């Protein structure tokens, strides 16, 4: 049930303005916690000041970023203006490759000459002979006469083994031989006496026959003794080990004082023949008919050996032989070439690039290799033609067929000699494009440009 109050009366719990002010002052008094009220006001004021500071800092950073962007823009614009001015100046000079004029190219002329036809292959240097020296007797090593990596001659001493036991055995065999030779001589004397006595009928024929057979027995014994002496002499010779070939000896594998044994497979030295030496290389079976055609004519084919980079020629030799079958896994056949290697430039097991001269094309058209361009499998060149009506020279696409090539020239068909060809600037050439030309090594162009040509050839 609601109650009504008159205008002059106050509702319970409702305060007027004066009472509110008094209440606020009471709350701010020290007796009622006034310090807390003042701290609250101070914190609010501090937060408002920090917000204002953060907004000011944000504006400062925005202004700095704008200034940096403006500086970068003006620097780039100034640089582009300078580049454009330099390009325009180069275009006016006629020696540049800018987009403001025809491309400047270098030229060269085709010529008539001979072109060798080579087969290139990867090869390995292989010694003609490699000898592994083993001990054929048992004994103590007395001395080693070679140095590691030394070039030795055939018959040169390598290792000495103690010969004393074998000398003693040989002397014993020689003594037995001398004894049996004396016994044989005595038997022959008796045989002669028996024959004389039998001639006088002094003895029976059986006695003569027995003595004859005794002589043969002693002869067999002497032969056995002689074989024993020869065997002991051979065993004694094994104490003095010499080089069986002329070549380079490897690292030392035995030292004095060690005991070596026969039949154990212990290696004493390895000798490889380095002069002459061979190179074994693989040639594709597709190239075999051309090589066979030359070999049937009993022609000696030349082979050049180059280093790993294929830049430096190491040695020149000749084709020696080829294998009797094709390797079915690779479709290649092994060739062997022989080299004198007098300067020892080829080393056993060295990797080399072999170049086999199969044929020589006589009086063919030669063009610079850099002038030959390819569009897929088709080859072509840019022929430089004189301009008409006062215009500069132009280029025309000329299809060709390549036959053989080397680092400098390519033998072609479909082109005449003494034809001027473009040797650079291909990225801006197309059929009929106007160009400025200069010889290789010339600094300036020799014709005045008058048109712009862009694009690449398409066939």
Secondary structure, 3 states (H helix, E strand, C coil): CCCCCCCCCCCCCCCCHHHHHHHHHHHHCHHHCHHHHHHHHHHHHHHHHHHHHHHHHHHHHHHHHHHHHHHHHHHHHHHHHHHHHHHHHHHHHCCCCCCCCCEEEEEEECEEEEEEEEEEEEEEEEECCEEEEECCCCEEEEEECCCCCCEECCCCEEEEECCHHHHHHHHHHHHHHHHHHHHHHHHHHHHHHHHHHHHCCCCCHHHHHHHHHHHHHHHHHHHHHHHHHHHHHHHHHCCEEECCCCEEECCCCCCCCCEECCCCCCEEEEEECCCCEEEEEEEEHHHHHHHHHHHHCCCCCEEEEECCCCCCEEEEEEEEEECCCCECCCCEEEEEEEECCCCCCCCCCCEEEEEEEEEEEEEEEEEEHHHCEEECCEEEEEEEECCCCCCCCEEEEEEEEEEEECCCEEEEECCCCCCEEECCCHHHCCCCCEEEEEECCCCCCCCCCCCCCCCCCCC
